[in-house]
Every structure is written in structure tokens, then in C-alpha cells.
């Protein structure tokens, strides 16, 4: 239904937390959400700018907010046209502060956080600091510098590791040797280290319209000079890698007097794969502390963004250009120069979420927030929520429900993940400082709620306002009990962000007219792409260890009980922002697929334990945070993956009933240099063995057992090829290609 009555609730009577789902504030008509519909969008719209001068202790936190999106670097903003990628001490004065991260470090983090890299190529190539510490740009072989940059990222890094230096020849050797100052940081990946992503997208320069003599002197180029520089650099870069994509990086092509884009697109010889633009907005800043004015400014965020992208599309259309993408490679709802209290505010957080969903609606391919949200309360929370729950398919919006964005002081966005038809995320943004907003919703087709989680972002204590900029946090409530998927109210408190995450199974009418859950995980499915196949039916060497670990006892050579077929991927590390936490939480996980090849059904009751070489025992977690599981599911790309708690239970026979799930552990001892994973519950074989520590002089009890029962268990040993400081950069290495079975 499109005609929906909106219920407005005064702040004093606004329902908080889970109570918001217990009853409607007043009778309202229900807007039906068809979760089978939706328009895919790019998750890159919530990207960041992890440039080289971010503080060393904040770099990882910034990349955590970039997970699954696009990271723009290595030089940031105007520093990109001052920075010589071969020298970490080059460029403008502020570019040399912070962590001075190298291109290799940038790409390693992009790999570890599943992010796509966007690199800005220096459009001048040279320069120097004058007596006032302003960087004076000088044209010095920019095409050669850029071409060498492409050769390093897309030719050298994919093909050479440390220890392969002697194999470098010709141009690869010249470019490698041209890296003149990276301090003691490596230039190549470690032996066996996972490859980093190649750089597909390249901006040619940054904001050629801008010249700031006190900081960046002689920086600007005229429209024709920029066109010529763009063509020169693109040709040299394409000669190294013809598959890369180019785009201009401009401030605001929507301004009629700005002719940089029209001049560029008029030349048919110019390759333009995307257009980067910087749609900053100072509307909130100009009406700060005027609650009505700030609400109006938030209402205008969407139309302003849409007008700027429309202007670019108009220029491209007039030039007959149709094959291109839009990148909002710098943006900020309060603008880049706003003071810290505005940057950290709830208003900025709401504007950020509104902007990201506007980019998604508008078909923008990528957007990169400027700058550093990880150390600002409002933006950090907004992006943490988006990383966890934005999804990548837009199901519907409040505008499609009949609420025009020009007059409504709120927004609702319903999303899902393309590879998960069992979950939707309902976002609510309230621009009003004084009134809550409630809307009644319902899901179709009919479904049964498995879990309902209500999240709100605002002041942890006290009333939230648009200008609040401290003590902002996510809170979370389980509202599953009694949840009616066909008709439920959704409330957003004043100046806050709310998200309702619904997991469900589809239902179909029975003969009696009652719904019954549909089985989702018993459909025929391809296996998780495994790195190893630990097939229990396979004849592998088996070693059995008695409880005192001194005597060896093997499992039966011939199976004596039921056995399951188990495939797995080697463990990986993932960092996740959880509600109420300002730092990412680290987990380790192992994807697996289990199948019952036997003639009878069995109960699958898996036991996963990680034991470090420092003798720390870490059991896997069954009911982990939904955010952690969703991050793992997105990374796996497997739509059949179920949470650990749903993997447990009766396992039917046959490949078509295989179950895909994941074992998840909290982070473990940072001093560990290796660990072993023990997987139990894969076989019915067990044995009673004497307890060598049994004391016959004492009464037999739980602490003084005469016998232990040991079970056939899979043991998988791993080494960590790096110390605690670099653990984030490597994957565990399995010690043996053959897994062994023990009685444990």
C-alpha cells in the first residue's frame, strides 16, 4: 500500500528501546514491504580516504570503517599532487605527518578489509617546499611517474615477493630501484603472503581548479592544460596496463563557470571511465544550533546531491558519453572545514547515512568520506552501522511509500544483502530535534521471524539532539518475542538513527491455513570452495592421544560408527564494529561444509576448539554477534551460509542436504605463534580409557574420574608466520597437507 498514515509522537511520550515494537502509538495503516523486490547498489558508496598521514594507531580503525567499500589514497586530497609515491618524505608538510604509510601498506589493508583501492596520480610530478613551508608544484615528468606507479602496483606486486629481487629485470628492476625512501618498510610482499588487489581505478590529479598559495602554490591548471595533462598521463599509464580505468577528479562540475569537465569530454580521444567530484555541503554549518534550520538543511542533503550528479550527467550526455561511472571521492555533510564539534555531531551522523543512501539510490558507484571518521563520535557510529547493516540491495524507501523528501523530517530505507533472502534491514533517520516518528510496516511474502534486533544510535545517556557530539553510541535490543512480521510499528526517536534487523524464514499456507516455516538450508548446493577436503571416509594417517598425552592410541582403521564428510577453509581474521563499541572486535573464523554420506540420519553436534602453542584453549562461540556473522557471510559470498547455532541439529542423508556454516572464535593470545584446531562431532566413534591421574584413595567424582571417554577428533595444526605486530597482515599456514585424526 502506498497511502500510509504517519504517527507523530511527542518527545516526552516517545517509546524507547524494545517497547517501540510492543504497540503502535496510534492506529495506523500498514505499508507492506515486498522483500523479494529491490534494486542492487554498490557498497562502495560508504568508502573512506585512508591517506598516508593518518596516525599510525588509527589507521586500522579507519580501514575497519572502509570494509567492503572503496579506500582512496595513498596521498590524500591536494597532497596527492605533491606526493611522490617513491618517497614517504616527499610532498607537503602535513602529508609527512602521521604514519607515512607506503603504497604496499595501503594495498595490504585494502586486501585485509575487502576494499577496492582508488589511487590519485600526481598530475605535476615534482615540486619543493618554499621558505614559508608551502609546497610549490613543478611539472616534472608526471606521465613517467604515473606509469611507474602503475607498473609497481599492477606488475611488480602481483608477480614478485621478497626473495625474488634477483628475478627483476628491465623496467621492473628500474621501477623497483627507483623507490628511494620507504625507510625500513618492505617494498614487496612476504614469501607466501596473500596477494594484494591490483589498482583498477586511477584519478588523474586532484582538483585542478584549486590553488591555495599559503599551502599549495602553483597547483591549478586551466581546463585546456588539464585536458592535455590528463591525456599525456593516461596514455603512459595505459601503455603499462591497458585494463586500468581513468577519471578526472574535480570539485563541482555543476558550476557553469567550471569548464574543466566540458573541455575534457569534448575531446573524443580522451578516455573517461568515471568522473570523480566533491559534493561538499555547508548547509548544516550555516544554521548550526537552529534546530528548525538544521532539520531543513538535512532535508536538502538529498536534493543537493542529486542536483550535482544530474549536472555531471547532463554534461556527459551532451558530449555523447554514456559509458562512465560517478565517484563522489570527497564529501561531507558539514563540509571539510567545519569545526570539530560539528564534525563529531549527531547531525553529521544523520547526514552521512542520508548521503550514503542517496548515492545508492542515485546509482553512484563509489563515494569516499572526507575525512577520518574513526576519531569523531557521530561519523564513527554512522559508518560502523553502515558497514554492518547497509546491505547492497535497496528494497524500498519512505519516498516510495508516499513521503516526499522535500517536506518530511525523516527518512526510511529498507535494504537487504543480494546473497541473503532471509534478512532485511530497516533504517530510520529522524531530522527533528523534538518529535519521534512512527510508521507501521509489514513484510510480504508471508514469513516467520527468526530474530528481530532493534538498534538505535544516539546519546548513551540523556536526550539526543542534532548538536550532540559526545557520548554517542549504538544500543541493541532483542525484540523477537511476539514479533508480528505482517504488521509492526517502527519508531525513531528525535535526532537519532534506528535500524531494525529482521531475520526470517518464508512460510506457505498449510491445509489448515496456518503458516509453516519453509526449509531454507536443505536445497541442493555447491560446496564452499574449500582449500582442503578432510573427508572422513578418506584413508588418512590417524594418531590417537590418550588424556595424559604420553601414550598414543589410534582410532579404528575401519569405521565402527557413523562418519560425516567435512570440508573447510583455513581460518581467517575479521574485525567487526559492534553496537556500543568504539573499537573493532577481532574474531577468527573457519568456513566449512558438512555432509552425511551414510544411510541414516544423525545429530550434528560439532565441537570446535582452538588451542594455542601458549596452551590457551579457546572454544568456538555458538551465538556470536549478528554483526560478526554478517561480516563473515559477506566476505564468504556464500548465500547458503548459516550461523553456528543453526548448523546444529539433525543432519539428513545425501549431498543435497549438506550444511554450510562457520566456526567462530574470539581473538586469542597475541604471543601465540601457532595453534591447533580440534573438530569433534564428526564421528560416532568413542572409547573409554583409564585416567592416569585417577587417585584410588579418593572417592570417584567429576574431578577424580576413573575413566575418560574420548572421541574421534580431527586435528589441524597451523603456524602464524609473523609476530603480534604484523598478525593482521598474514594468514595462518597449515603445517601439514594431511590432517590427522586423534582420540580426544
Secondary structure, DSSP 8 states (H G I E B T S, - for coil): ------EEEEGGG---GGGGGTS-SS----EEEETT--EE--GGGGEE---TTS-GGGHHHHHHTTTTSEEEESS-GGGGGT--TTBTT-S-TGGGSTT---HHHHHHHHHHTT-EEEEEE-SSEEEEE-TTS-EEEEES-HHHHHHHHHHIIIIIHHH-BTT-GGG--HHHHHHHHH--B-TT--SSB-TT--------EEEESS-TT--BTTTEET----HHHHHHHHHHHHHHHHHH-TT-EEEEEES-TTSTT--HHHHHHH-TT---SEEEE-----HHHHTTT-HHHHHHHHHHHHHHHHHHHHHHHHHHHHTT--S-EEEEEEE-TT-TT--HHHHTSHHHHHHHHHHHHHHHHHT--EEEESS-GGGSHHHHHHHHHHHHH--SEEEEETTTTT--TTT-SEEEEEEEETTEEEEEEEEEEE--SSEEEEEEEEEES-EEEEEEEEEEEEESSS---TT--SSEEEEEEE--TT--TTSEEEEE-TT-EEEEEEEEEEEEE-TTS-EEE---S-S-------SEEEETTS---B--B-TTSSSB----SS--S-B-EEEE---EEEEE--TT-SS-EEEEEEEEEEEB-SSS-EEE--EEEEEETT--EEE--SS--HHHHHHHHHHHT-TT---HHHH-EEE-BSGGG-EEEEEEEE---TT-SEEEEEEESSB--EEEEE-TT--TTS--BTTB-SEEEEEEEEEEEEE--S-GGGGGG---EES-SS-EEEE-
